[in-house]
């Protein structure tokens, strides 16, 4: 176990300690390193997520498709609202890799960057399916949800990339930021045999802390967003929230999470909003179900039996907008929470959603090179990073679990909010990967 904490005070202390000593000039390196290329890879993913996608692939300078030794590979996962362009365009990943490879601190490596955003911006690299099979009227997809994004990575993306490029499958890593950090850690936990290294930047890896952390203010903030968007609605108004994304970041993130962890598939009659649309609210404690997209118009005179895809949100609101948790729905989220899954199986329990996940996977995960980091301002204050999702509380809770289980890892905290440290932290994650592949 290793925990790294970065502070501006340390930098100031080092600077001040040099007073009176020999002054040396700083030599700035201005040479541009040889550039790799970023190319498109078509992914035939319609069967698992409903449409084909394109991944971006970084090929290092001098890539040789015929050389005897294959290249290491990293699967790099984006965050909520992102796509295949998030890393190469939004975060200039290719330039960082060019530099690291040129400086020989990273072996020449292929990096594959998929698009895994669903209709609500989420995806969370999870197979989305409805927990209530009785309301799923259309076989052969009785558990249809917003897309099988775990299968997208492990069953479609990886085989496609590895059949297309000269890849050494014994040198795989997986990394991601935010939602991608969650996805990287979860896929490494479920499939440790596929990877040698995992890195999570600002990933939500202990979801119970959303509401259980001592400094959590999510109930108050989500209620404030709801009342500002539509004070007359007994439920969250998704359309109003989407019209003002900056003012409803928390609401929209919750919908993204719900699309992955608690989707709702069935006739309109199965949604609370049927009664609400008619002005009837028989049970205010039961207003948590939201139809999102019409999937099938059955063409008869009664539209209430048409098939919709929606979500169940683990929150309900009273007339004044005060939010309370629905434990049964939140339990569906925790069933796919990294902390909860690891803690449950390590204690001898099982995960119904993943019956094959057991002690063998935990042992395999423990053997990986594990790295995760979060900014100390990645807290519940939206002024720090817009969302204010308390990732630092989740990171520290996960550290406690890893220590209790005796699992080796490197955990870093740095001064910054949700995305502030991504540029510098990429170096750390790829350095850890480089070590994991034997360099």
N, C-alpha and C positions, 0 to 999 in steps of 0.2 A: 504494500500500500504506500502511496506517495501522494501527498496533497501539496499543491503549489498555490501560494497566494501572492498576488502582485499588488504593489502599492506605489503610488507616486512618492510617498515618503521615502521608500527605499531608493528611488532614483535621486531624490534630492539629497539624501544622506550620502550617497556615493559621490555626487557632484561636489558637495561641500567638503568632503574629506580630502579632496585633492588640493585644497588651498595650500600654497607655499611649496608645492612639489613641482617637478619638471613638467613643463607644458609640452604636449605633443600635438602635432597637427592631425586633423582628421582627413583622411584621403577618401574622397567620394568616388564610388565606382559608377561610371556613367556608360560603360559599354553595354550594348543591348545583347542579351544572350541569344543563341540560335533558337528560332521559334518552331515549336511544334505546330500541328494543324488541328483544326476542329472541323469534323465532318458529320454528316447526317447518317443515321442508321434507322431504317424503317423497321418498325416493330409490328408484327401481325397480332395485335392484341384484342381484336374485336370479341373473341369468345369469352374473355375474362373481364373486360371493362366496357364492352359495348361499342368500341371504335378502335381503329388502328392509331398508333402514335408514332412519333419520331423521337429518337434519342440523339443527343449530341455526344460525340466521342472525341476525346483528345488523344491524338497520336503524337508521341514525342518526336522531336527532331531526329531524322535519320531512321525512322521506323522501317523495319525490314520484315516484310511478310513471310520471307523464306528462311530467316536465320534459324539455326538449330534450336536455340534456347528461346522459349516463348517469353513474352513480356509479363511482368506483374500487372494486375488490374485492380482498380478501385471503383466501386459503384458509389456514386456521389448523389445524394438525395436532397431535393429542394424542400422549402417550407411551404406553408399555406399560401395559396394564391399564386405560387410560382409555376414554372414549367421547365422544359429542357433548356431554356435560355438563361435561367436564373444564375447558374454558376459561371458559364463562359462569358456572359454579357454583363450581368448585374454585379458579379464579384470578381471579374477579371482572373478567373482561376487559371486560365492557360498561361498568362504572364507569370504567375506565381510558380507554376510547375516548370516553365522554361528556366527560370532563375535557379530553382532548387536542383534541377537536373544538371544544369551547367556547372553549378558549384559542387556537384557530386555529393550532395547531402541526401539525394534521393536517386535511386536507380531509375533509369528510363522506364516510365510506367504509363500504361493506357488508363484513361479515366472515362467511365461511361456515365452519362448524366441523363436519366429518363424524365419524362413528363408524367406525373402521377397526381394531377389535380382533378377532382371530380366536379359534379355540377354545383356543389356548395363550397368549392375551393379547398376541400379537405383531401380525402383519400387515405391519409395516415398510413399508407403502405400496409393496409389491413384488408382482409376479405370481409366486405360489408354484407351482412345478412340479417334478416328479421328473426328475432328470437321466438316469435309467436307464429308457428307454422299453421295454425288453424285459420289465419286470415289471409293466407296466400293461395288464391284460387286457381293459379295457372301453372300446373305442371308442364314441362319438366323442370322448371326453376322454382321450387317451392320456397326457397329462401332468398329470393332475388333481393338485391340491395343496390347500392350505388357503385358497385364494381369490386372485383377481386384483386386488390392492389398488392397483396402479398404474393399471389400467384403471378401477377404481372412481372414482379422482380425475379422470383425464383424459378418460375416455369416457362417464362417467355423471354424476358430481357436477357438474362444471363446465358441461356443456351444460344440465343440469336447472336449476341456479341461474341461469344466464344467459338461459334462456328464461322464467324466472319473475319475475326482478327487473330493474330498470332499470340495467343494468351496462354500463360502457364497457370493452369487451374489450381496448382498447389500454392499460389501466391495471390490469393484474393483478399481484398479488404473492403469494408463498407463504412461509409461516413455520411453525415448529413447535418443540416442546421435546422433547428426548431422542429417542425413536423418531421423533417428529414432526420433529425437527431433521434427522435422517438423511433422512426422507422428503422434506422440503422441498428439501434440497440435491440429492438424487438426481433428483427430478422436474425441478428447474431445469437440472440437467446434461443429462438426456436430452431435455428439451423446452424449450430456452431461448426458442424463438420464442413460447411462451405467456405469458411473464412479463417484467416489467421489473425485478423486485426479488426477492431471496431472503434469508431470515434463518433461522439455525439457533441455537437455545439448547441448549447441552449435548448436541449430537448426536454419536453414534458415527460419525465420518467418516473413520477410518483404522483399520480393524478389525485389521490385523496387529499393531498395538500392544497388543492384548489379551494377547498372549503374548510379543511381542518387546521390549516396553518394558523398560528396565533395572530398573525397580522393580515389574514385574508379579509378583503373587503368586497368580495365578488358579489355577495347577495345585495349589498347596498348599491354597487355600481351597475349591476345588470338591471335592477329596478329603476335606477335613474335613466338608463338608456331606453328602457321600455316606455317610461312615462313621457320622455322627451320625444320619442318617435311617434307614439300614438297613445295618449293618455286614456282614450275611450275604449281601447281594445282590452278584453280580459286576458289576452295572450300576447306574446311577442309578435310584433308586426314585421314579418320578414321583408316584405316589399318596401316598407318605410325605412327599415334598417339598411337595405341594399342601396336605397337612394341617397343615403348619407353614410358612406362607408367609414369615413374618418371618425364620425361621431358615434358609430355603433360597432367599433372593432371587437368588443367583447361579445356582443350578440352574434355577430357573424362568425366568430371563431367557435362559439358554442354550437352553432348549426353545423359547422364543418366537422367538429368532433362527433356530433350526433349522427351525421350521415355515415360515419364509419362504424360507430359503436352501438348505435340504437336506431337503425333505419326501420321504417314501417311501410309494409307493402300490402295493399289490399284495396277493397272497394271503399268508396267515399264514406259509406256507412260506418266504417271502422274508425273514422277520425272524429275527434271532438268538434272540429270546426263545422261539421254538418249542422249540428244544433246551434252553434254560435252564429253561423251565417243566417240562420232563421230567427235570430234574436232570442234564442232559448239557451239558458245556462243552468241546467238542472243541478250540476255539481261543480262548484268553482274549484274544488280540490282536484278535479280530474281534467283540467285544461292543460294538457301537455303534449298533444299530438297535432302535427302540422303536415297536411298534404302539400307537396312541393311541385310535382310534375305529373300531368296526365299521361299515363302509359297506354291505355287502351279504351277507346270509346266503343262500347258494345253496340251502339247504333239503335238502341230501342228508345222508347219514350221516357224511360226513367233513368236519368243520368246518375242517380245515387249509387248504382251498382257498377259504374265504370271503375277501372283499375287505376290507382294512383300510387306514386312512390313519394314517401315523406319521411319524417323523423319523429321520434319521441325525445323531447327535451327533459332532462331530470330536474326541472324546476316548475313550480306553479306559483301563481300570483294572486293575492287577494285584491279587493276592490281598490285599495289605495296603492297597489303596485308592489307591496312587500313580497319578496321572494322567499320560498322555502324549498328544501330539497325533497325530491321523490326518491327515497332510498332504493326502491326496486329497479328504477331505471338507471340510477347511478351505479348500481351493482353490475349492470351490463357493461358500463365503461370500465369498471375495476376488473372485470373478467378478462380484459385485454390490456390491462395496465402492467407495465414492466415490473415495477416494484412488487405489486400484488402477486403476479405470476411467479416471480422468483422466490418470494417469501413463502408462498403456499407450497410449492413443490419442495423447497428446501426443508420445510417442516414435515414432509411426508404426505402432503395432500395431493390433490389432482385438480386439473383444469378441464372442466367438461367440454369447453370449446376446442381444446387441444389435447385429446386423450393420449397422443403419442409423446407429449411433452412430459418428461420425468427427470429422474436423477441423472440419467446418462447425459441429457442435454445440459443440465446445470453444471455437471463436471466438465463437459466440453466448452461451455461458455467460460467457466473459470480458468481454462487453459489459454484463452485468447489474450492478445495484447489489448487491454481495455483502456480507453481514454475518454474522458468527458469533461466539459468545462462550461462555465456560466459566469456572466458578469454580476458583480455584487449589486448593481442597480437594476438587475432583471427581476424586479420585485412586483408588488401589487400596486405600485404607483404608476398610473398611466402617463403621467407627465414625464416619466423617465424613458418610456419606450412605446407609447401609444396603447399597447394592449394591457400591460400590467398583469401578467399571468402568473406571477410568483414562481418563476423557474428556479431562482436561487434557493427557495425553501424546498423545492422538489429535489434539487441536486444534493442538498445537505441531508435530506431524509434518505436518499439513496446511498450516500456515503455511509451513513449509520448501518444500513443493511449489509452493504458489502463488507464492512469491518466485522460485523457480527458473524458473517458467514466465512470469514477468512479468505475472501477472494482478492487477489492482487489487482491493482488498477492504478491509474494516474488520474487524479482529479485536480483541475485548476480553477481557481477563482481569480478574476481580474477586474480592474476598475472599468466599469462600463455597463451598458444596458443590453437589450436583447440581441442586437446585431452589431454593436460597436466593435467587438473584438474579433469578428470573423476573419478579417484579413490576416491578422497576426496569428490567430489560433490555427489557421490552415497549416502553417509551417509546423506547428507542434504535432498536429494529427498526422501529417505525412512523414514527419521524422519518426514518429512512433511506428507507423506502418513500415518504413524502411528498416527499422530495427527488427520488426516481426518477420520480415522475409529474409533475414540473415545478414544484413549489412551493418 
